[in-house]
Amino acid sequence: MFNDNLEPKNAFYICWLIFSIAIVVVLLSTIFINPDVILAATPTCTAKLNGSFCFMCGTTRAFVAIGNFKLNEAYELNKFSVLLYFIFIINSLLFFKNLSNLFYKKRNLFNENS
């Protein structure tokens, strides 16, 4: 049934592309932007202000630490963030592979028409 209708598949693909672009921006910002600028722009989690648990607390600081190749520090800040960062890297690699395939196909279409 999913193969009969391409609209949901295309919608999912477009959402994945947009999400992947955001992931690439996040990964590059942790490497190239000054950590003080990133941390100053990040608001304090409302769960932390209320004294309750939040599994995402420390993720921004952990991503900055990973961007500076401090994996141990990142793991101490948020144990989930190291795994999430590497999932983001894998997604970004798949995104760039997909983009290169798209450009390669388009280039071949233009060459065949010449």
Backbone as a printed PyTorch tensor [residue, N CA C, xyz], in Angstrom:
tensor([[[  0.8230,  -1.1960,   0.0000],
         [  0.0000,   0.0000,   0.0000],
         [  0.8630,   1.2560,   0.0000]],

        [[  1.9590,   1.2240,   0.7610],
         [  2.8370,   2.3970,   0.8170],
         [  3.5000,   2.6420,  -0.5370]],

        [[  3.7670,   1.5710,  -1.2900],
         [  4.3890,   1.7160,  -2.5990],
         [  3.4150,   2.2600,  -3.6330]],

        [[  2.1100,   2.0640,  -3.4150],
         [  1.1110,   2.5460,  -4.3600],
         [  1.0080,   4.0670,  -4.3580]],

        [[  1.2480,   4.6810,  -3.2350],
         [  1.1120,   6.1250,  -3.1170],
         [  2.4720,   6.7330,  -2.7940]],

        [[  3.0180,   7.4940,  -3.7220],
         [  4.3440,   8.0820,  -3.5250],
         [  4.3130,   9.3570,  -2.6960]],

        [[  3.1390,   9.9330,  -2.5030],
         [  3.0590,  11.1970,  -1.7720],
         [  3.5850,  11.0950,  -0.3380]],

        [[  3.1990,  10.1000,   0.4660],
         [  3.7750,   9.9980,   1.8160],
         [  5.2820,   9.7470,   1.7920]],

        [[  5.7250,   8.9660,   0.8340],
         [  7.1600,   8.6870,   0.7210],
         [  7.9300,   9.9650,   0.3900]],

        [[  7.4060,  10.7540,  -0.5390],
         [  8.0600,  12.0130,  -0.8910],
         [  8.0140,  13.0060,   0.2640]],

        [[  6.9080,  13.0400,   0.9950],
         [  6.7980,  13.9420,   2.1480],
         [  7.8120,  13.5650,   3.2210]],

        [[  7.9410,  12.2710,   3.4810],
         [  8.9310,  11.8070,   4.4530],
         [ 10.3410,  12.1660,   3.9960]],

        [[ 10.6140,  12.0020,   2.7140],
         [ 11.9320,  12.3120,   2.1580],
         [ 12.2540,  13.7990,   2.3020]],

        [[ 11.2910,  14.6530,   2.0190],
         [ 11.5040,  16.0980,   2.1520],
         [ 11.7430,  16.4670,   3.6130]],

        [[ 10.9750,  15.8900,   4.5270],
         [ 11.1890,  16.1450,   5.9630],
         [ 12.5760,  15.6890,   6.3910]],

        [[ 12.9980,  14.5250,   5.8980],
         [ 14.3360,  14.0260,   6.2290],
         [ 15.4120,  14.9740,   5.7040]],

        [[ 15.2410,  15.5040,   4.4890],
         [ 16.2230,  16.4430,   3.9400],
         [ 16.3250,  17.6990,   4.8010]],

        [[ 15.1910,  18.2480,   5.1930],
         [ 15.1880,  19.4620,   6.0250],
         [ 15.8270,  19.1750,   7.3820]],

        [[ 15.4550,  18.0700,   7.9920],
         [ 16.0250,  17.6780,   9.2780],
         [ 17.5320,  17.4570,   9.1560]],

        [[ 17.9610,  16.8600,   8.0590],
         [ 19.3880,  16.5960,   7.8510],
         [ 20.1860,  17.8820,   7.6890]],

        [[ 19.6160,  18.8590,   7.0170],
         [ 20.2920,  20.1570,   6.8870],
         [ 20.4690,  20.7830,   8.2650]],

        [[ 19.4350,  20.7100,   9.1000],
         [ 19.5370,  21.2450,  10.4630],
         [ 20.6110,  20.5070,  11.2590]],

        [[ 20.6940,  19.1970,  11.0910],
         [ 21.7120,  18.4130,  11.7980],
         [ 23.1090,  18.8220,  11.3660]],

        [[ 23.3100,  19.0070,  10.0680],
         [ 24.6260,  19.4210,   9.5670],
         [ 25.0030,  20.7770,  10.1520]],

        [[ 24.0510,  21.6900,  10.2240],
         [ 24.3170,  23.0120,  10.8140],
         [ 24.7160,  22.8690,  12.2800]],

        [[ 24.0220,  22.0280,  13.0270],
         [ 24.3530,  21.8100,  14.4420],
         [ 25.7600,  21.2420,  14.5810]],

        [[ 26.0760,  20.2210,  13.7950],
         [ 27.4000,  19.5990,  13.8910],
         [ 28.5100,  20.5820,  13.5390]],

        [[ 28.3140,  21.3390,  12.4720],
         [ 29.3490,  22.2960,  12.0740],
         [ 29.4810,  23.4390,  13.0740]],

        [[ 28.3660,  23.8480,  13.6660],
         [ 28.4400,  24.9430,  14.6390],
         [ 29.2110,  24.5330,  15.8870]],

        [[ 29.1230,  23.2590,  16.2870],
         [ 29.8730,  22.8230,  17.4720],
         [ 31.3700,  22.7980,  17.2180]],

        [[ 31.7520,  22.7420,  15.9540],
         [ 33.1720,  22.7050,  15.6090],
         [ 33.7140,  24.1030,  15.3320]],

        [[ 32.9510,  24.9250,  14.6000],
         [ 33.4930,  26.1810,  14.0950],
         [ 33.0850,  27.4310,  14.8660]],

        [[ 32.0440,  27.3640,  15.6700],
         [ 31.6110,  28.5480,  16.4210],
         [ 32.2030,  28.4860,  17.8200]],

        [[ 32.6070,  29.6370,  18.3220],
         [ 33.1830,  29.7480,  19.6620],
         [ 32.2000,  29.1710,  20.6910]],

        [[ 32.6660,  28.2350,  21.5250],
         [ 31.7700,  27.6150,  22.5230],
         [ 31.0900,  28.6210,  23.4450]],

        [[ 31.7700,  29.7070,  23.7850],
         [ 31.1590,  30.7120,  24.6620],
         [ 29.9320,  31.3470,  24.0100]],

        [[ 29.9890,  31.5450,  22.6960],
         [ 28.8520,  32.1190,  21.9720],
         [ 27.6730,  31.1420,  21.9850]],

        [[ 27.9650,  29.8680,  21.7500],
         [ 26.9010,  28.8530,  21.7430],
         [ 26.2540,  28.7420,  23.1190]],

        [[ 27.0790,  28.6490,  24.1470],
         [ 26.5480,  28.4650,  25.5000],
         [ 25.8150,  29.7010,  26.0020]],

        [[ 26.2460,  30.8920,  25.5740],
         [ 25.5520,  32.1140,  25.9820],
         [ 24.1770,  32.2150,  25.3210]],

        [[ 24.0420,  31.6620,  24.1230],
         [ 22.7690,  31.7310,  23.3970],
         [ 21.7970,  30.6260,  23.8000]],

        [[ 22.2640,  29.6730,  24.5840],
         [ 21.4210,  28.5440,  24.9710],
         [ 20.6870,  28.8610,  26.2690]],

        [[ 19.3640,  28.7790,  26.2670],
         [ 18.6190,  29.0610,  27.5010],
         [ 18.7590,  27.9200,  28.5060]],

        [[ 18.5120,  28.2330,  29.7610],
         [ 18.5160,  27.2070,  30.8030],
         [ 17.2370,  26.3870,  30.6920]],

        [[ 17.3870,  25.0870,  30.8160],
         [ 16.2470,  24.1710,  30.6990],
         [ 15.2450,  24.4440,  31.8240]],

        [[ 13.9720,  24.4850,  31.4770],
         [ 12.9400,  24.7370,  32.4940],
         [ 12.8530,  23.5940,  33.5000]],

        [[ 13.1770,  22.3910,  33.0770],
         [ 13.1780,  21.2600,  34.0180],
         [ 14.2590,  21.4550,  35.0720]],

        [[ 15.3960,  21.9570,  34.6470],
         [ 16.4860,  22.2060,  35.5930],
         [ 16.1040,  23.3350,  36.5570]],

        [[ 15.4250,  24.3570,  36.0450],
         [ 14.9840,  25.4640,  36.9030],
         [ 13.9790,  24.9820,  37.9470]],

        [[ 13.1500,  24.0120,  37.5710],
         [ 12.1460,  23.4720,  38.4910],
         [ 12.6880,  22.3560,  39.3720]],

        [[ 13.9360,  21.9540,  39.1260],
         [ 14.5510,  20.9060,  39.9280],
         [ 14.1400,  19.5000,  39.5380]],

        [[ 13.5340,  19.3470,  38.3670],
         [ 13.1350,  18.0060,  37.9270],
         [ 14.1460,  17.4470,  36.9250]],

        [[ 14.0110,  16.1690,  36.6110],
         [ 14.9510,  15.4800,  35.7340],
         [ 14.6430,  15.7790,  34.2670]],

        [[ 15.6920,  15.9420,  33.4860],
         [ 15.5660,  16.1210,  32.0420],
         [ 16.6940,  15.3380,  31.3830]],

        [[ 16.3420,  14.3700,  30.5390],
         [ 17.3790,  13.5350,  29.9250],
         [ 18.2050,  14.2900,  28.8870]],

        [[ 17.7450,  15.4580,  28.4640],
         [ 18.4890,  16.2340,  27.4690],
         [ 19.3730,  17.3160,  28.0980]],

        [[ 19.2630,  17.5430,  29.4040],
         [ 20.0930,  18.5610,  30.0510],
         [ 21.5690,  18.2260,  29.8660]],

        [[ 22.3260,  19.2100,  29.4650],
         [ 23.7560,  19.0240,  29.2570],
         [ 24.1220,  18.6570,  27.8340]],

        [[ 23.1280,  18.4720,  26.9720],
         [ 23.4190,  18.0560,  25.6030],
         [ 24.1640,  19.1380,  24.8320]],

        [[ 23.7950,  20.3890,  24.9890],
         [ 24.4920,  21.4640,  24.2790],
         [ 25.9450,  21.5250,  24.7050]],

        [[ 26.1880,  21.5100,  26.0040],
         [ 27.5750,  21.5330,  26.4910],
         [ 28.3250,  20.2870,  26.0470]],

        [[ 27.6470,  19.1450,  26.0170],
         [ 28.2850,  17.9040,  25.5720],
         [ 28.6140,  17.9660,  24.0830]],

        [[ 27.7210,  18.5150,  23.2680],
         [ 28.0040,  18.6460,  21.8360],
         [ 29.1920,  19.5740,  21.6030]],

        [[ 29.2680,  20.6500,  22.3760],
         [ 30.4250,  21.5510,  22.2680],
         [ 31.6960,  20.8070,  22.6530]],

        [[ 31.6380,  20.0020,  23.6990],
         [ 32.8090,  19.2210,  24.1200],
         [ 33.2120,  18.2160,  23.0410]],

        [[ 32.2420,  17.5610,  22.4230],
         [ 32.5520,  16.6160,  21.3470],
         [ 33.1650,  17.3550,  20.1650]],

        [[ 32.6520,  18.5350,  19.8560],
         [ 33.2240,  19.3480,  18.7790],
         [ 34.6700,  19.7250,  19.0400]],

        [[ 35.0470,  19.7580,  20.3160],
         [ 36.4390,  20.0330,  20.6990],
         [ 37.1980,  18.7460,  21.0130]],

        [[ 36.6370,  17.6000,  20.6010],
         [ 37.2580,  16.2750,  20.7540],
         [ 37.4810,  15.8750,  22.2140]],

        [[ 36.5880,  16.2940,  23.0970],
         [ 36.6520,  15.9300,  24.5180],
         [ 35.5050,  14.9620,  24.8190]],

        [[ 35.6660,  13.7210,  24.3810],
         [ 34.5880,  12.7420,  24.5090],
         [ 34.2970,  12.3680,  25.9570]],

        [[ 35.3340,  12.2770,  26.7840],
         [ 35.1080,  11.9380,  28.1980],
         [ 34.2820,  13.0090,  28.8980]],

        [[ 34.6260,  14.2690,  28.6370],
         [ 33.8750,  15.3750,  29.2350],
         [ 32.4290,  15.3620,  28.7400]],

        [[ 32.2470,  15.0970,  27.4570],
         [ 30.8990,  15.0450,  26.8900],
         [ 30.0820,  13.9290,  27.5290]],

        [[ 30.7110,  12.7900,  27.7500],
         [ 30.0110,  11.6580,  28.3640],
         [ 29.5840,  11.9920,  29.7930]],

        [[ 30.4160,  12.7210,  30.5090],
         [ 30.0650,  13.1210,  31.8790],
         [ 28.9260,  14.1410,  31.8900]],

        [[ 28.8870,  15.0170,  30.8960],
         [ 27.8400,  16.0330,  30.8440],
         [ 26.4760,  15.4260,  30.5200]],

        [[ 26.4590,  14.5050,  29.5640],
         [ 25.2180,  13.8330,  29.1930],
         [ 25.5780,  12.5390,  28.4820]],

        [[ 25.2830,  11.4320,  29.0980],
         [ 25.6810,  10.1210,  28.5810],
         [ 25.0300,   9.7950,  27.2400]],

        [[ 23.8660,  10.3220,  26.9970],
         [ 23.1410,  10.0820,  25.7540],
         [ 23.7130,  10.8780,  24.5840]],

        [[ 24.3780,  11.9940,  24.8670],
         [ 24.7870,  12.9180,  23.8090],
         [ 25.8600,  12.3550,  22.8850]],

        [[ 26.7610,  11.5250,  23.3970],
         [ 27.8130,  10.9650,  22.5450],
         [ 27.1810,  10.0660,  21.4810]],

        [[ 26.2510,   9.2250,  21.8940],
         [ 25.5450,   8.3670,  20.9450],
         [ 24.7520,   9.2090,  19.9450]],

        [[ 24.0540,  10.2100,  20.4360],
         [ 23.2560,  11.0740,  19.5690],
         [ 24.1340,  11.7960,  18.5520]],

        [[ 25.2920,  12.2780,  18.9790],
         [ 26.2130,  12.9830,  18.0850],
         [ 26.6590,  12.0550,  16.9530]],

        [[ 27.0000,  10.8210,  17.2870],
         [ 27.4490,   9.8900,  16.2580],
         [ 26.2990,   9.4510,  15.3470]],

        [[ 25.0970,   9.3840,  15.8730],
         [ 23.9290,   9.1380,  15.0150],
         [ 23.7490,  10.3110,  14.0540]],

        [[ 23.9410,  11.5270,  14.5490],
         [ 23.8810,  12.7050,  13.6840],
         [ 24.9480,  12.6490,  12.5960]],

        [[ 26.1510,  12.1990,  12.9430],
         [ 27.2200,  12.0850,  11.9440],
         [ 26.8380,  11.0660,  10.8740]],

        [[ 26.3240,   9.9210,  11.2830],
         [ 25.9100,   8.8940,  10.3190],
         [ 24.8000,   9.4310,   9.4200]],

        [[ 23.8250,  10.1180,  10.0050],
         [ 22.7530,  10.7140,   9.2120],
         [ 23.3110,  11.7300,   8.2220]],

        [[ 24.2730,  12.5330,   8.6480],
         [ 24.8610,  13.5380,   7.7620],
         [ 25.6150,  12.8870,   6.6100]],

        [[ 26.3180,  11.8020,   6.8900],
         [ 27.0150,  11.0840,   5.8180],
         [ 26.0150,  10.5170,   4.8080]],

        [[ 24.9210,   9.9560,   5.2920],
         [ 23.8800,   9.4610,   4.3890],
         [ 23.2550,  10.5980,   3.5850]],

        [[ 23.0800,  11.7470,   4.2290],
         [ 22.5340,  12.9240,   3.5580],
         [ 23.4460,  13.3650,   2.4170]],

        [[ 24.7510,  13.4660,   2.6770],
         [ 25.6760,  13.8960,   1.6320],
         [ 25.7920,  12.8450,   0.5240]],

        [[ 25.7270,  11.5770,   0.8760],
         [ 25.7380,  10.5170,  -0.1390],
         [ 24.5000,  10.6300,  -1.0170]],

        [[ 23.3570,  10.8880,  -0.3970],
         [ 22.1180,  11.0480,  -1.1360],
         [ 22.1870,  12.2550,  -2.0600]],

        [[ 22.7320,  13.3620,  -1.5660],
         [ 22.8730,  14.5570,  -2.4010],
         [ 23.7910,  14.2970,  -3.5830]],

        [[ 24.8980,  13.6100,  -3.3400],
         [ 25.8190,  13.3270,  -4.4410],
         [ 25.1590,  12.4270,  -5.4770]],

        [[ 24.3480,  11.4690,  -5.0360],
         [ 23.6120,  10.6210,  -5.9830],
         [ 22.6200,  11.4410,  -6.8000]],

        [[ 21.9420,  12.3870,  -6.1630],
         [ 20.9940,  13.2380,  -6.8870],
         [ 21.7030,  14.0720,  -7.9440]],

        [[ 22.8220,  14.6970,  -7.5790],
         [ 23.5540,  15.5200,  -8.5370],
         [ 24.1500,  14.6740,  -9.6490]],

        [[ 24.5960,  13.4780,  -9.3280],
         [ 25.1600,  12.5890, -10.3410],
         [ 24.0850,  12.1770, -11.3410]],

        [[ 22.8880,  11.8510, -10.8500],
         [ 21.7910,  11.4770, -11.7430],
         [ 21.3930,  12.6430, -12.6350]],

        [[ 21.3010,  13.8480, -12.0660],
         [ 20.9280,  15.0170, -12.8630],
         [ 21.9930,  15.3120, -13.9090]],

        [[ 23.2510,  15.1770, -13.5370],
         [ 24.3310,  15.4340, -14.4830],
         [ 24.2680,  14.4310, -15.6300]],

        [[ 23.9840,  13.1780, -15.3320],
         [ 23.8610,  12.1680, -16.3820],
         [ 22.6560,  12.4320, -17.2800]],

        [[ 21.5690,  12.9290, -16.7200],
         [ 20.4080,  13.2670, -17.5420],
         [ 20.7470,  14.3750, -18.5250]],

        [[ 21.5080,  15.3860, -18.0610],
         [ 21.8940,  16.4760, -18.9490],
         [ 22.8590,  15.9880, -20.0220]],

        [[ 23.7550,  15.0790, -19.6890],
         [ 24.7120,  14.5560, -20.6610],
         [ 24.0300,  13.6770, -21.7030]],

        [[ 23.0060,  12.9270, -21.3030],
         [ 22.2880,  12.0730, -22.2450],
         [ 21.4970,  12.8980, -23.2440]],

        [[ 21.0230,  14.0700, -22.8280],
         [ 20.2270,  14.9210, -23.7140],
         [ 21.0900,  15.6980, -24.6930]],

        [[ 22.3800,  15.7850, -24.4570],
         [ 23.2600,  16.5710, -25.3300],
         [ 23.5280,  15.8580, -26.6250]]])
